[in-house]
Amino acid sequence: MITIGPHALTADEPAPVGQDTGPTPVDLLPAALGACTSVTVRMYAKRHGRPLTGVEVDVRLDRTQGRAATSSRTSACPANWGLSRSHA
């Protein structure tokens, strides 16, 4: 169990190591990176008075050569700014 302030998260591993009751620690990393990117884009839009209607973040881990995670990459962060044609 992971406790962060009032929030509780579960991290686990699939069988035979664990019971698969939650994402693996390695899977939590890209989720955290994606959430951080999304929050940053929303904060930027709000700060600059831009109407943001959606953010999509795709984060992938490269698990090559038997390593848990050799690199992480954040890609494709398109934001639908809700712009009218006069602002495009």
Secondary structure, 3 states (H helix, E strand, C coil): CEEECCEEECCCCCCCCCCCCCCCHHHHHHHHHHHHHHHHHHHHHHHCCCCCCEECCEEEEECCCCCCCCEEEEECCCEECCCCHHHC
